[in-house]
C-alpha cells in the first residue's frame, strides 16, 4: 500500500502493465475503510488520467473492486470532472449515481470520488485554493508525465498545451493531504515538485 510509506507526496513508478492502477485502488480502498471505521470524518479522492477512456477504465476497475468487497455505497458519491456525461461509467454491478463536479459542495458525502481528465484538473486546483480540503483531499495522477503543467508549453508529442488548462502542481501539494503521481515514465518536473 502507498499509505504504508507514511509519505503524502511522491511518484509511484511502475512499468506499463504491472499494476499502477491496482496500487492506487488498494490505497483508495484502505482510505475508504478508514472513513467507515471512524478514523477520519470524510474523504475526497480525485483520480485523473490523460484521456476519458483511461479515466473510465480506472473508475470501473475501482467500482468492480468495491462491488467485490461489498462496500456500502450509501455514503459514497461519484463526481465527473471532464466532458463525459456519465454514460460510460458504472459498467460494473455497483450502483453509483453520477454527479457533476460543479455540484460537489451541494451533494458531498462521507466519501467523494472525483473522476478527472488531466485537461480538467484546473477546476480541482481552483477548488483547492481555499485550503478547506487540506486534511482530507487525495489526488492520484495516472500517467503523470502527461500532466499539463504551467511550466510546459507543449506535451510530449509537441502539441501546444492550452494555457487555460495548465495546472500548478505545487498548489495541489500545498492544498491537499496527499498527491501521488503514477507513471511508467517519470517526469523530472513532477518528481522534483513532489519531492520538495
WOURZI-V181062 format. One record per pair of residues at least 24 apart in sequence whose ideal C-beta (glycine too) atoms are under 10 Angstrom apart, sorted by the first residue. I is the first residue (numbers start at 1). J is the second residue. If there is no record, write none. Layout:
{{I,J} {I,J}}
//
This chain:
{{1,26} {1,27} {1,29} {1,30} {1,31} {2,26} {2,27} {2,28} {2,30} {2,31} {2,138} {2,140} {2,178} {2,180} {2,182} {3,27} {3,28} {3,30} {3,31} {3,34} {3,138} {3,178} {4,30} {7,178} {7,180} {7,194} {8,138} {8,173} {8,176} {8,177} {8,178} {8,179} {8,180} {8,194} {9,139} {9,169} {9,172} {9,173} {9,176} {9,177} {9,178} {9,179} {9,180} {9,181} {9,193} {9,194} {9,195} {9,196} {10,178} {10,179} {10,180} {10,181} {10,191} {10,194} {10,195} {11,141} {11,144} {11,145} {11,179} {11,180} {11,181} {11,182} {11,183} {11,186} {11,187} {11,190} {11,191} {11,192} {11,193} {11,194} {11,195} {12,140} {12,141} {12,142} {12,144} {12,180} {12,181} {12,182} {12,183} {12,186} {13,144} {13,145} {13,181} {13,182} {13,183} {13,184} {13,185} {13,186} {13,191} {14,182} {14,183} {14,184} {15,184} {15,185} {16,143} {16,183} {16,184} {16,185} {17,184} {18,184} {19,182} {20,58} {20,140} {20,142} {20,143} {20,144} {20,180} {20,182} {20,183} {20,184} {21,47} {21,49} {21,54} {21,57} {21,58} {21,61} {21,62} {21,140} {21,142} {21,182} {22,61} {22,65} {23,140} {23,180} {23,182} {24,58} {24,61} {24,62} {24,138} {24,140} {24,141} {24,142} {24,180} {24,182} {25,58} {25,59} {25,61} {25,62} {25,63} {25,64} {25,65} {25,66} {25,140} {26,65} {27,138} {27,140} {27,178} {27,180} {28,62} {28,65} {28,66} {28,111} {28,113} {28,138} {28,140} {29,62} {29,65} {29,66} {29,68} {29,69} {29,71} {31,111} {31,136} {31,138} {31,177} {31,178} {32,62} {32,66} {32,69} {32,71} {32,72} {32,75} {32,76} {32,110} {32,111} {32,113} {33,69} {33,71} {35,75} {35,76} {35,109} {35,110} {35,111} {35,136} {36,71} {36,72} {36,75} {36,76} {36,110} {36,111} {40,110} {40,135} {40,136} {40,177} {41,110} {41,135} {41,136} {42,75} {42,108} {42,109} {42,110} {42,111} {42,112} {42,133} {42,135} {42,136} {42,137} {43,75} {43,76} {43,109} {43,110} {43,111} {43,112} {43,113} {43,135} {43,136} {43,137} {43,138} {43,177} {44,77} {44,79} {44,104} {44,108} {44,111} {44,112} {44,113} {44,114} {44,124} {44,127} {44,128} {44,133} {44,136} {44,137} {44,138} {44,139} {44,176} {44,177} {45,76} {45,78} {45,79} {45,111} {45,112} {45,113} {45,114} {45,115} {45,136} {45,137} {45,138} {45,139} {45,140} {45,178} {46,79} {46,81} {46,101} {46,112} {46,113} {46,114} {46,115} {46,116} {46,121} {46,124} {46,127} {46,128} {46,133} {46,137} {46,138} {46,139} {46,140} {46,141} {46,172} {46,176} {46,179} {47,81} {47,113} {47,114} {47,115} {47,116} {47,138} {47,139} {47,140} {47,141} {47,142} {47,182} {48,81} {48,82} {48,114} {48,115} {48,116} {48,117} {48,118} {48,119} {48,120} {48,121} {48,124} {48,139} {48,140} {48,141} {48,142} {48,143} {48,144} {48,146} {48,147} {48,167} {48,182} {49,82} {49,115} {49,116} {49,117} {49,118} {49,140} {49,141} {49,142} {49,143} {49,144} {49,146} {49,182} {50,117} {50,118} {50,119} {50,141} {50,142} {50,143} {50,144} {50,145} {50,146} {50,147} {50,148} {50,155} {51,82} {51,117} {51,118} {51,119} {51,143} {51,146} {52,80} {52,82} {52,83} {52,84} {52,88} {52,115} {52,117} {52,119} {53,88} {53,117} {54,117} {54,118} {54,142} {54,143} {55,80} {55,81} {55,82} {55,84} {55,88} {55,89} {55,115} {55,116} {55,117} {55,118} {55,120} {55,142} {56,80} {56,82} {56,84} {56,87} {56,88} {56,89} {56,90} {56,91} {56,115} {57,88} {57,91} {57,142} {58,115} {58,140} {58,142} {58,182} {59,84} {59,88} {59,89} {59,90} {59,91} {59,92} {59,96} {59,113} {59,114} {59,115} {60,88} {60,89} {60,90} {60,91} {60,92} {60,94} {60,115} {61,92} {62,92} {62,94} {62,96} {62,113} {62,115} {63,89} {63,90} {63,91} {63,92} {63,93} {63,94} {63,95} {63,96} {63,113} {64,91} {64,92} {64,93} {64,94} {65,92} {65,94} {66,92} {66,94} {66,96} {66,113} {67,92} {67,93} {67,94} {67,95} {67,96} {68,92} {68,93} {68,94} {70,94} {71,111} {73,97} {73,109} {73,111} {73,113} {74,109} {74,110} {75,109} {75,110} {75,111} {75,112} {76,109} {76,110} {76,111} {76,112} {76,113} {77,103} {77,104} {77,107} {77,108} {77,109} {77,110} {77,111} {77,112} {77,113} {77,114} {78,109} {78,111} {78,112} {78,113} {78,114} {78,115} {79,103} {79,104} {79,107} {79,108} {79,112} {79,113} {79,114} {79,115} {79,116} {80,113} {80,114} {80,115} {80,116} {80,117} {80,120} {81,114} {81,115} {81,116} {81,117} {81,119} {81,120} {81,121} {81,122} {81,123} {81,124} {81,127} {82,114} {82,115} {82,116} {82,117} {82,118} {82,119} {82,120} {82,121} {82,123} {83,117} {83,119} {83,120} {84,115} {84,117} {84,120} {86,115} {89,115} {101,127} {102,127} {111,136} {112,136} {112,137} {114,139} {116,140} {116,141} {117,165} {118,142} {118,143} {118,144} {118,146} {118,147} {118,148} {118,149} {118,155} {118,161} {118,165} {118,167} {119,148} {119,161} {119,162} {119,164} {119,165} {119,166} {119,167} {120,148} {120,165} {120,167} {121,147} {121,148} {121,165} {121,166} {121,167} {121,169} {121,172} {122,148} {122,150} {122,162} {122,164} {122,165} {122,166} {122,167} {122,168} {122,171} {123,165} {123,167} {124,167} {124,171} {124,172} {124,175} {124,176} {125,150} {125,166} {125,167} {125,168} {125,169} {125,171} {125,172} {125,175} {125,176} {126,167} {126,171} {127,175} {128,171} {128,172} {128,173} {128,174} {128,175} {128,176} {129,168} {129,171} {129,174} {129,175} {130,175} {131,174} {131,175} {131,176} {132,175} {133,175} {133,176} {133,177} {134,174} {134,175} {134,176} {134,177} {135,176} {135,177} {136,176} {136,177} {136,178} {137,172} {137,175} {137,176} {137,177} {137,178} {137,179} {138,176} {138,177} {138,178} {138,179} {138,180} {139,169} {139,172} {139,173} {139,176} {139,177} {139,178} {139,179} {139,180} {139,181} {140,178} {140,179} {140,180} {140,181} {140,182} {141,167} {141,169} {141,172} {141,179} {141,180} {141,181} {141,182} {141,183} {141,190} {141,194} {142,180} {142,181} {142,182} {142,183} {143,181} {143,182} {143,183} {143,184} {143,185} {143,187} {144,169} {144,179} {144,180} {144,181} {144,182} {144,183} {144,184} {144,185} {144,186} {144,187} {144,190} {144,191} {144,194} {145,181} {145,182} {145,183} {145,184} {145,185} {145,186} {145,187} {145,188} {145,189} {145,190} {145,191} {146,183} {146,185} {146,187} {146,190} {147,172} {147,181} {147,183} {147,187} {147,189} {147,190} {147,193} {149,187} {149,189} {149,190} {149,193} {151,189} {151,193} {152,187} {152,189} {156,185} {156,187} {168,193} {169,193} {169,194} {170,194} {170,196}}
//
